[in-house]
């Protein structure tokens, strides 16, 4: 993968415009496609196994479902994600290009910057959120071994205590040092992060089961919601899809390095449905069990480890969750914004500088404000899923139905009006119209659903946006093509 210390071989594009091309955005050469099944599998483990992922999964309990219903909803949702991920990963696998370059196929060589900005903003926010989650584990670790540091938790500076800022700053710097070492270091770190969290999560599940048995799986952590339980399960499944909405756009940042389509599909199968189901089972067991063991539903695994009380267990658990959260920050929230920001000005911003800018901006958004209430993550997932859904629909619809899976690679990097992806001064107005209409509708429905103005529809924001975006884009592009093909009289 592209980076300052480990730069894979790329295909040089003769005559590429400097506003569209640098080494990090160039197509990966065949000899640079080194990611096999395990590398893709490990990437997904790093993405799924995080405090944020656990907290989101646990938050589904507050939809009024039992443990078994939550688990079934997760299975349905993650299976849909698997098939969708294969669709979006194929063009990057074929042409060796990252997400912002693939976006040029549908939005135009300059219009892709809009898609990159929207995806980049989401990545930056989540980067900060995950760094905050990891910093909470750092704080628990400090307080366990240095109880006198408790005095540093009594004040508040922009929402965080002095110890909170110290912990957040430590995680911010620690991650940045790893990231700036280059993508080869990052790849090795991802391979380590994915499996390591299973040690603590399995231990937690076994300990909970020894205290409660399997009876806790029938508990409901909130009053049963009104209406059909099947409908609420469908909503939960859609929230799973929305949770992966960001990577449903930029999975190409990783699939571009896949050896072949089989490696991508098998790696996705192991890393998404199978791995996520195992993690979901552990989440259901542990979250439901905390009600009987501690008298309340605890959605934060770091807090569970802290309540056990043994300092060595706290240390092991905290360090594990720190490492796991860093893993998802690499996969979902660092690589994509780094490419997206580089795409804005390839001449001056490479992958490394884009990552540094991502890190700085992640502090400025004050991420702890997004997780200040139990439902905050679920609502945020619904809303940003509704924003990213239309872009997914447009890109998939364009590649499979408009382009018929064929693109001239050189046109991805040319500003010539004769280029097939130049459209109107580099912008495809049909794609922008489709994005504006479908985005407005899906965001509006998501907000109405989030604030309970209308029932449930907001949970389907991603699917509604993706379907509308894809259909509108294909219709507009097809109509334009038909008009262009009519001979003049």
Order of alpha helices (4+ residues) and beta strands (2+ residues): alpha-alpha-alpha-alpha-alpha-alpha-alpha-alpha-alpha-alpha-alpha-alpha-alpha-alpha-alpha-alpha-alpha-alpha-alpha-alpha
